[in-house]
Amino acid sequence: MIDQQTALARITPGADSVQMDRRIGVMLGECDGRTDRDGTALGGLQAVPVRSDNMEPTLRRGDFVLVAPTDAYQGEGVYATVSLGAVVLHRFERVGKGRIRMWSDNPHYTRYEISKDEFLAMLFAKVVITARVVDRLLLPDALRV
């Protein structure tokens, strides 16, 4: 698993940790200290901008997702992975003993089957909330992709 600090640094090339903390803080608002129905701290979620068209039409470049860092497969869904130094979103599902299917919602991208070990090596977090940006012109500069 990629450590969280390394992955966050890769989300916004050139951004220092203060800029990333500010961006994440803006996205999460004042949710530190509050919990969801299961008692999980909402402040542990991290904002990740969508930087590729591979998840269109579900997620567009410039949208955001909130992710929960994890080091294990948490069932079928969309995960943030680190590939070639960039955070990339893909959909994953278990397809057999030790095998996981990885694909993008955009049909122009290829589906792959990978081993569980390959999945764990690139794993960063699981997507728990998606946020579609409706009017990019009104976004604060700190959130523009």
Secondary structure as UniProt FT lines:
FT   HELIX           4..11
FT   TURN            13..14
FT   HELIX           17..28
FT   TURN            29..30
FT   TURN            32..33
FT   TURN            37..38
FT   HELIX           42..44
FT   STRAND          46..49
FT   TURN            54..58
FT   TURN            61..62
FT   STRAND          64..69
FT   STRAND          77..83
FT   TURN            84..85
FT   STRAND          86..96
FT   TURN            97..98
FT   STRAND          99..103
FT   TURN            107..108
FT   STRAND          112..115
FT   HELIX           116..122
FT   STRAND          123..131
FT   HELIX           136..138
FT   HELIX           141..143
//
